[in-house]
Amino acid sequence: MTFRRFVEFATSIPDDSVDEGSEWRVGGEGVASVIAEILRSQGRQVNPPEFEGDHGWTFVARTQKGKYYFQVQHSGDVTVFTDDVTIPSLFGKRDSADHIALLTQLNAALQADQRFSNVHWCSEDEIFGAGAGTPSPTG
């Protein structure tokens, strides 16, 4: 099944990027912390977000079946990229159903949380300019 691994949205969480002369830092710590807490409340093990320079804020969420990388950037709207970083099985496969379930549950939480609006999921082609995305990671 095809699914989208990028999500963009607007948020009322303050933009915590820094742009003061020679000091510049991509924002997203506040949003990353909230998303990490949402995933924890859904039963995932999540490490604290870490600053990764131009990549923004990253963390890993673990389920019983997989390990998923999140990269958050907040500069105006928010962009979140996810990837399955689970070690493939003996046959070189990962459980995409687990990743889809994680993103579907995250989507439901984002849609229900008043701090987030205009939530839309994108493929790599859509995020880099060739489309508007869909309201669901599986749409």
N, C-alpha and C positions, 0 to 999 in steps of 0.2 A: 504494500500500500504506500502511495506517495503521501508525504506529509511535509509541512513547512516547519523549518527550524529557527526562523527569525520571527520575533514579534516586536512591533512598534506600537507605542501608545503615548498619550499625553498623561501627565500626572500633576496632582497638586502638591506632591512632595517637592520641596525646594531644590532647585538645581544647585548642586554643591561643587560645580566646576570652579577652578581658580584661573584667572587671567589677570595677573598683576605684574605688568612690566616683564621682567625676565622669568617670573614664575608662572608656569602654565600646567594645569592638571585637568585631565578629563574627569567630568563629574560622573556620579552614579553610585557612590557609596551608600547614600540613603536608600535609593531604590533597590540596590542589590541586597541590603540588609532586610528590607521588607519582603522581597521575594524569597530570600533564604528562610525567613520566619514562616512565610506561607507554606513553603515546602516542608519545613519541620512540623508544622501543625497537621500536615497530611501524612505524617509518619516517616518521612525521609530523614536520613542522616545527612547533615549539611555542615560543611566547614565554614568558618567566618569568611566574608569577602576580603580579598586582598587586592591592593592596587598593583596593576600591571602596566604602568606607563601609558603609552598611546592606546593600548587595548582596553583601558578602563578598569573595571572592577570584576574580578573573577571569583568563582567558587565552584565546588563540586558537590552534587547531590547524589546520594547512594540509595538504591532500592535493594530488595533482596536479589534482583536479577541483573542489575546494571549500575553503571557509574556514569554520570552525566555532567558535562562541563557547561557552565553558564558564564557568559561575558556580557557585562552591562555597561552601557555608555549613556550618559544623560547630559545633553546639551540642547536645551529646548525640549524637543520630544525625546523619548527614551527608545533605544534600540537594544534588544536582548538577543544574543545568539546562543543556541544550544547545540551540543554535539554529544554523541555517544562515544565515550572513551573506555567502554568496557573492553576487556581483553576478549577477542573473538573465541568462540568455541573451537573444538578440535577441527570442525569442518569450516572454519573461517566465517561463521555467521554470528551476528548479534541479534538480540531479541527486540526487533523494532516495535513489537506490540507493547512492550514495557515502556519504551521511550514515548510512544504515542499516548499511552495512558497517563504518563507523567505530565506531558504537555496539555492534554485535554483537561486534566484536573487543575493544572495551573491556570489554564484559560478560564475555566469556570470561576475560580477564585478572583482573577483579575476583573472579569466582567461584573462580579458581584460587589467588588470593593469600590466605593465611591471615590477613592483617591486616583483611580485609573479611568481613562475614557479613550474613545476612538481606538480600541484595541483591534489590531489587524495583524494577521500572520502572513509571512511572505516566504517564498522560495529564495534561493540565492539570486536568480535572475530578477525577481520582483524587487528585492531589497536594493539592488544596484540599478534601478531605474526603469525596468520593463514591465511594470504592473503595480496594481494597488493592493494586492493581497486579499485575504478573506477573513471573516470574523472567527474562524476556527482553524486549528493547525491541520485538520484533515479536510478542510473545505475545498 
